[in-house]
Each structure stands twice: as C-alpha cells, then as structure tokens.
Amino acid sequence: MYRSELGRVVTTRGIIREIFRKAESEFAILENGLPIPTQNLLYIARMEG
C-alpha cells in the first residue's frame, strides 16, 4: 500500500526488486518497474518461506 503523488492511497501487489537512493530520496522498485518513493510506502508485508 502506498500514497500516490495525487494523495490517493493505492494498494498494489508485487515484489520489491531493489531499493536505491538518489540524492536525498530513496526509491523502491517493484517487479513491474514502478519506482515508488519509500516515504510514500504505508505498508509492506514480508513474505515468509
């Protein structure tokens, strides 16, 4: 779940492939290639197994 640039709360299912830092910002890259600023992430469920 994350807060979009427009302020809406968006639920998306996917796997975070990597997290990278650029200047002062940190981005999570989802498996579909969508970059989301980590400060916009509201909830991350860790998969077990």
C-alpha positions in Angstrom: 0.0 0.0 0.0 1.4 3.4 -0.8 0.3 7.0 -1.1 0.4 8.2 -4.7 1.6 11.6 -5.9 -2.0 12.7 -6.0 -2.6 11.8 -2.4 -4.7 8.8 -3.0 -3.9 5.6 -1.2 -3.2 2.8 -3.7 -2.9 -0.9 -3.0 -0.7 -2.9 -5.2 0.6 -6.4 -5.1 4.1 -7.0 -6.1 7.6 -7.8 -5.1 10.2 -5.1 -4.4 13.2 -5.9 -6.6 15.5 -3.3 -5.2 15.8 -0.1 -3.2 18.0 2.6 -4.4 19.0 6.0 -3.1 19.3 9.1 -5.4 20.4 12.3 -3.8 18.2 12.7 -0.7 15.4 10.3 -1.9 15.1 6.6 -1.6 13.0 4.6 -4.1 11.6 1.1 -4.0 11.5 -0.5 -7.4 8.6 -3.0 -7.9 8.9 -6.1 -10.1 6.9 -4.3 -12.8 9.5 -1.5 -12.8 7.3 1.1 -11.0 9.5 3.3 -8.8 7.8 4.4 -5.6 9.5 6.9 -3.1 9.9 4.9 0.1 8.4 7.8 2.2 5.1 7.1 0.2 5.0 3.5 1.3 2.4 2.9 4.0 2.6 -0.8 4.5 4.8 -3.7 3.3 4.0 -7.3 4.1 7.0 -9.6 4.3 6.5 -12.9 2.6 7.6 -15.9 4.6 9.1 -19.0 3.0 
